[in-house]
Amino acid sequence: MQKSLQSQLPFFPTIHWVDRTESTNGDLLSQARASSGQLIRPWLLGAHLQDRGRGRAGRTWQNQRGANLMFSCAFDVFLPARQLATLSPLAGVSACEALRAFLPIHEAPKLTMKWPNDLQWHQAKLAGILTEVTRASTSPLSADHHVVIIGIGINLNDARALSASLNRRIADWSEIVSDVPSLKHITAVDIVTRIAQAWYQSMNEVTAFGFTDLPARYQKIDGLRDQPLSIMDNNRVVLSGLGSGINEHGQLLVRQGSTTHAISVGEVSVRPVSANTAP
């Protein structure tokens, strides 16, 4: 795995794939903050098993050997601190676009993104992404220099067991291959390579051009558009309305009557359509 990735990703000076670790995101965060070691990025770290894999909001990422594809990348970015939160939806958009590129055009709409960065197949979660930002230990005088760590966990198989344990439908890559047999030749190395390349390109472009094209890119893969949504905070509904895309800050737009609200934090729940759904 590691040798194959090194040949496919020559612009990543450091690539490691280990049998087991606590958290690939955590490991790369520690390396970025350390005062010694490899300083030239990007880095890539993958693991067959993570003992303390993390999802958003501190959740534990459930994984078992052979059932999940898990890796993290570290990139240098030069952005004002106020723009760093937008990297999370950008990472999701880039990953979704990368996986869609494997699919025939007529199958691509089945793969969508749920804000802020979950990937879905037929509206069931296929992958989760965790984006974290830190200051590099050797950061130059520029206050805009940060290191972003992006980690992804993709369900390869065993979605039925996950669906049962989480009490909601989960998708996996084997389901996609079953629906689209032409993907049988796609390997784990292919998937990692495509996503890592997409993240690398997006991090470079956003440093140069900002986030102006993010809303249009998200619109093409939006799994929440015109869906009746509830925004939850501490298990309490704080807002209900219809999904209306995102803005340049990566905030979710929720339309409630004639008013559109920009949401930065909160859990998104898709509500069943009813006669009382707000237009």
Steps between C-alpha positions, in 0.01 A plus 500: 500500500765751605729434203211521256389833645853639486513426129155655441556809719857618434418851624434362851850487656377294797261206465453234767244222529508324836329194634356672805498839673278696736402771250653603168373855549643510850837369383531763226390777737776401742757493219394843376541646847833328568824696466682220318434252222393529136394859437423487128134431437258357390501187712276193478442247776267201472421214734330165475357554848454805723447442871379854566385616160302823530210651314346845524396634843735254671309190393681168481540363148393136505737287296626148463781347302420468131161671524615863478746708301651764730766758435594862571696766313679811624533813285640849543239769440535876505165643603367747757376327813140605427502287183634178651156354583417503127767234442266238649228518233770551235659169602161329465429654160843401369469140622150464356612636164796260502284192561237616249773501235506118523127475421319501168324834445152355557606346834682804640188671648461206742819611676440824691631703790314581818622823657750553645695211346336156516495299177179311420390229260122499450478734803675245725834594657797358311785701652572754770765771495673677789687825430727654764735799483810583702791738495820339378787495746727654237241740362659806335419851611181496291199480731304336218714185487317196642509124458169331420455131579224327304402146593246274333344167588328317214283195558627225271263227613302378802245781468223268619666455839559873532141576403377266771729639770431867415129451422524687169588398148870497416653451155830343403720475192397139436141623458615754243690232310192280508297784347777596256692184401741700282670613824622150587850589381527802733742425785554658840817659361294657220253647750769640731696642207199674347388660827851604608558661159168686524581632847848606389361690203223663704735616776731659243215667311332642809826663608523667159136575417292468818160332529300684234418183303407288803120565493478403132706186553287400798180557306592219260535244780258642759309222676289745701367740236126562543488235772303580819765536769524535875814653650575344837710635786535289814211280379276806467353627173617859455388552140289328235478579130612392155859441393619775264868428438797671665665842479867595441569454871388136479195570717186297435211710370157407636194668352212567735218675322645815342806498731827313442715413801875427484595212731857453624456223758243240589383156398286473188204264503292440186134500604226298331302710254162600638216730408629746760848534352593866466542617139 
